């Protein structure tokens, strides 16, 4: 007696691969030394073990500390715990779907003809009930909209139970009725399969590529999940429920939208005709608890010396630009650094979609507004920055500079609003300077490049470079001072104060390295010393 493993891939038309083993323990993973080799970057080297009990009655699955998890259908297994595999259920690892049975079964006792039949049956039933629910409930009716969320769920549940009675002869045996009802209600009234991912604290990002392909990021690694919506219509319904409370819209004339969830998580959605495979959603989750600088030091994102330096810089009203790529953690770092602003100062934040949560009372938060159906009424970041300057702020914090608003931001930094902050997309401090130059030119003021550089050199004091490594870890890789202008060369002079020196990868594939001071003592620090402030300069020693 042994094991038979049939392997299919989600979203692939390739026929199932069948492997037979004359043993009761089978290893699964990315490395060639495994019995079952699954070639995908989000499969761990040694991922899981399949085993057959001595009496050959029970098949069990053990996740052996994998990075992205092992699933029985939609349920993620606990790491290093052995779980019995229920009859007819599948094991899902990354994009691979494994159907496992004992070898030597007679035809009468064999598994269903198609390895994915139980799951497909459940999905088909769920889709049919969901479609019937939408028809019968008509969620757009005014009397339905007026009864409130809680009563609406009660009414929807009553309708689903009625449909289940009508379809009772088609419901497969062993189907969890309560779970089926809740899944249907979540999809009709909430965000469907995304609800569980949003509740999972280990998930940092969710990507819906199409209604039947949902990815999640855990520990910096993306992996395909077994979850899916019942149809494109269900995805569109979820998008509408996200954007309606904040007054955004999406349709064929405006087929993409930026929004946020109630907890501050950032959402981007795109629908047809731009999204060729159907509506897609990207959700960058907002941490439930506000991170502190101590948390970032604990994560290894920066050193204690760098943390103390940033705190000193903010308290002494230096203008800071946080630079980095998409998903590198710029907004998270801006939230943490912004928390150093002393109480009593008037702070105005300006964002496309509100994400900043600065822990203070004296704060005003602005959010942009898209155009209406006639294409009018848009309020841009530039409009809000200009208005903020009329409100006597001590500091202005712009969530991200992408265009012409960079000119207004630099002018604010140069006209008495020291201590202001923003972020931008760039791969190095030097790139960030060039990006700022380009963004200022987008304002259409026809300023000479030299004049732009002079204004930039006098406005920005520090550039903090944030980097996301291939292993998923995020680190501050440079803190750079903008020293001033080289008038002979006509360029902006930069000096690194701290940097991260990478030293390969550890056994888990995580980036190794050390944060170090370069030995350069920044100009503002020397000025503070001349003012007679007792400040320890040992933090700038390369040995620290």
ABEGO torsion letter per residue (X at the ends): XBBBBBBBBBGBABBBBBBBBABABBBBEABAABABBBBBAABBABABBBBBBAAGABBBBBBBGBAAEBBBEABBBBBGBBBBBBBGBBBBBEABBBBBBBBGBBAAABBBABAAAAAAAAAAAAAAAAAAAAAAAGAABAAAAAAEAAAAAAAAAAAAAAAAAAAAAABBBGBBAAAAAAAAAAAAABAEAAAAAAABAABABBBBABAABBBBBBGGBBBBBABBBABAAAAAAAAAAAAAAAGBBBBAABABBBBBBAAGBBBBBBBOAABAAEBBBBBBBBBABBBBAAAAAAAGABBAAAAAAAAAAAAAGBBBBBBEBBGAGAAAAAAAAAAABBBGBBBBBBBABBABBBBBABBBBBBBBBBBAAGBGBBBAAAAAAAAAAAGBABBBBABBABAAAAAAAAAAAAGBBGBBBBBBBABAAAAAAAAAAAAAAAGAGBBAAAAAAAAAAABABBBBBBBBAAGBBBBABBBBBAEBBAAAGBBBBBBABBBBBBEBBAAGBBBEBBBBAGBBBAAAAAAAAAGBBBBAAAABAAX
